[in-house]
């Protein structure tokens, strides 16, 4: 099925899935006879950004997830938009050169289940609270989670997750800003990184990017040793006291003044109890 425009009708997708859905389409309500609404793309020319206004929902007889796979070639972006929440409760799986961005407006939610990005696949949120705060995010083998935002709509993008896990290879969390006033907040109840795996933080800027983990996180102490911040001193990840419930994980800048302070310390983990005016109150 290469193109759908069903407006308010219910579209029931079979095992053939949705193939190269089109640039800007309305699908109404969508479910599947399979365990997943499968989206496939072989596109290498023309539009590589698909904007889909739909309500993805469970089948009456079973849970349904969303799976988007693209093997090789250039990335293809699937934006899930509209002002009505997706109600499906199955997993979201994104692999290869596939990118799924949740950009639901009006307080609507994009995903309710757990999410898996692997082998270069990317999951992103362009507005706040697109994913249920009870969801788990799993990154594997260059799987990436991007928190960005539509600066013309809101200056802050906030997302909370129950748990972020990297269980194989390296995962990536990326903070992306469109305008100078934008801030990005990622709240985690727990952060777990398996032995032999690692997490790369990209696009992080002090005062604008906030990677926050609950102080009662079970796996944070171990995870800190496996995190790197691009453009910041390697091995100098540290904690800052954000509020009574959350630590802020930060990178250490590279200027000589910081190097002189830490060079003789021989430590990789510094707990800073420093309050800053910017972003001190938790964004909701």
Rosetta blueprint (number, residue, H / E / L):
1 X L
2 X L
3 X L
4 X L
5 X L
6 X L
7 X L
8 X L
9 X L
10 X E
11 X E
12 X E
13 X E
14 X L
15 X L
16 X L
17 X L
18 X E
19 X E
20 X L
21 X L
22 X L
23 X L
24 X E
25 X E
26 X E
27 X E
28 X E
29 X E
30 X E
31 X E
32 X E
33 X L
34 X L
35 X L
36 X E
37 X E
38 X E
39 X E
40 X E
41 X L
42 X L
43 X L
44 X L
45 X L
46 X L
47 X L
48 X L
49 X E
50 X E
51 X E
52 X E
53 X E
54 X E
55 X E
56 X E
57 X L
58 X L
59 X E
60 X L
61 X L
62 X E
63 X L
64 X L
65 X E
66 X E
67 X E
68 X E
69 X E
70 X E
71 X L
72 X L
73 X L
74 X L
75 X L
76 X E
77 X E
78 X E
79 X E
80 X E
81 X E
82 X E
83 X L
84 X L
85 X L
86 X L
87 X L
88 X L
89 X L
90 X L
91 X L
92 X E
93 X E
94 X E
95 X E
96 X E
97 X L
98 X E
99 X E
100 X E
101 X E
102 X E
103 X E
104 X E
105 X L
106 X L
107 X L
108 X L
109 X L
110 X L
111 X E
112 X L
113 X L
114 X L
115 X E
116 X E
117 X E
118 X E
119 X L
120 X L
121 X L
122 X E
123 X E
124 X E
125 X E
126 X L
127 X L
128 X L
129 X L
130 X L
131 X E
132 X L
133 X L
134 X L
135 X L
136 X E
137 X E
138 X E
139 X E
140 X E
141 X L
142 X L
143 X L
144 X E
145 X E
146 X E
147 X E
148 X L
149 X L
150 X L
151 X L
152 X L
153 X L
154 X L
155 X L
156 X E
157 X E
158 X E
159 X E
160 X E
161 X E
162 X L
163 X E
164 X E
165 X E
166 X E
167 X E
168 X E
169 X L
170 X E
171 X E
172 X E
173 X E
174 X E
175 X E
176 X L
177 X L
178 X L
179 X L
180 X L
181 X L
182 X L
183 X E
184 X E
185 X E
186 X E
187 X E
188 X E
189 X L
190 X L
191 X E
192 X E
193 X E
194 X L
195 X L
196 X L
197 X L
198 X E
199 X E
200 X E
201 X E
202 X E
203 X L
204 X L
205 X L
206 X L
207 X L
208 X L
209 X E
210 X E
211 X E
212 X E
213 X E
214 X E
215 X L
216 X L
217 X L
218 X L
219 X L
220 X H
221 X H
222 X H
223 X H
224 X H
225 X L
226 X L
227 X E
228 X E
229 X E
230 X L
231 X L
232 X L
233 X L
234 X L
235 X L
236 X L
237 X L
238 X E
239 X E
240 X E
241 X E
242 X L
243 X L
244 X L
245 X L
246 X E
247 X E
248 X E
249 X E
250 X E
251 X L
252 X L
253 X L
254 X L
255 X L
256 X H
257 X H
258 X H
259 X H
260 X H
261 X H
262 X H
263 X H
264 X L
265 X L
266 X L
267 X L
268 X L
269 X L
270 X L
271 X E
272 X E
273 X L
274 X L
275 X L
276 X L
277 X L
278 X L
279 X L
280 X L
281 X L
282 X L
283 X L
284 X L
